[in-house]
């Protein structure tokens, strides 16, 4: 029977059929999937084939994984040479960010967006905790909003205290499978509790000594929304390591750079020190935000040159 993976705890998976029947499922023996080199062969969102172990029990064996429409991956925290699939078969992703308490760096945002572009997952940036923004913070938000909207991204300002932005987000979630991601402490669990009354996910305050949130979600998990669609909550990510992207193709995943790539003098231009570079010219004339170009250079510098 066909089912969707709703939760992964390492060796066991929670899978749900279309009729709503839930199974505790496992992989029997060696489960080799061609061309999958991730640390987790099965991810939340995967469509799988199950064989129940008994007629009346709720345990099953996973016998097959269906082809993925897409997925989002990051470098494995345990091995930089391998990638970890966060979730698969997504319609979109919401990246939760904050200007303060805790502050999300633009570098983190850009790394996540590059990965979403590379794996063909539309991304929406949600700046949460708008109710604690001071005048200076509002200016920072407006600047970032302008930068990302110019790149083609939707940017939403959200406050769970006042409700600002919540109706708009609910509308965006309706009927879609959406990945929620971001640092710990940015308010993902509070948001889930608001859109799914009765679930009462544990939330946390930001650590006073570090200014960073503390992890409350241990494993990725999917929830069905009462108004249609589903969301996938993920553990808070401190760093987002880019994986499976070459230095040569990185600029293709910056939307504001894509249309200018053919205007560079050299086909293999990396947009660093080469003469006749259309990207550097666009940065100089303000068409491309300088902060985005700095993110590009930082990510480029972090990618090993494997001579693709």
C-alpha positions, 0 to 999 in steps of 0.5 A: 500500500502507498503511504507518506512518511510523516516522521523520521526518528532514525531507524523507525518512521511514522507513515500515513496512508491516504485513508488516514491509517498510521503505521510504525514502519521500518526498513527491512535489511539493506535498503539500497536506493540507486543514486541516493548518497544522503545520510538518510535514505528516507525523508519526511514527505517521501511517498513509499510502499508499505507491507503490513507485518500483521493483518491487525497490527500497526507495524509495516515494512517499507519496500519501495520509495517513489521518485521524489518531485524535489527535496531540500538538503544540507550538508550533514552535520556529521560529515561535510562530504555527505548531504542530509535530506531535510524533507521531500516532495514540497510545494514551497518552503517558509524560511522563518527569520528574525531581525532581533531576538535572535537576529538571523544573519543574511548569510544564513538566509542566502545559503538557504535560498541557494539550496531552495533554488538548486532543488526547485523549491519556491521559497518565501521569507517570513520575518517573525516577531515584528512586535518587538522591532524598534524603529531601527529594526523596522529600517533593517527589515524594510531594507532586507524586504527590498533586497529580496523582493527585487530578487523575486522572493515574497517577504512577509512580516509576521507577529504572533502577538498582533496577528499581523501577516497571519491571514496571508500566511494561512492562505499561502499554506492552504492545500500545499505541502510546506517546509518550515525552517529557520534557526531555533527560537524564531517562532516556528512552534508558536506559529504551528500552534496558531495554525493548528489549535490543539497540538500545543508544540513545546516552545522555548524562549531565546537563551539569554546568554547566547541570544540564540534559540534552544532546540525544541524539535528533535526530528522533522515531522509533518502535520496535516492542517485543519484547513487543507494542506500540510506543514513540515516542522524541522529542528532549528538549524544553526548553520546551513551547509551548501551541498552538491553545488559546484563553484561554476553553477553557484551563480545560477541559484542567485535569481538576480544574477541568472539573466546576466550570466551570458553578458560576462566576457568569459563563459567560465566567469566566477564573478570574482576578479575576471575582466568584463564581468556583468555581475560585478558591473551590476553590483557597482551600478546597484542592480545587484545588492552588494550584500547579496554579492558578498554572500555569493563570494562567501558561499563560493569560498566555502565550496571545494573546487572539485574541477567539475 
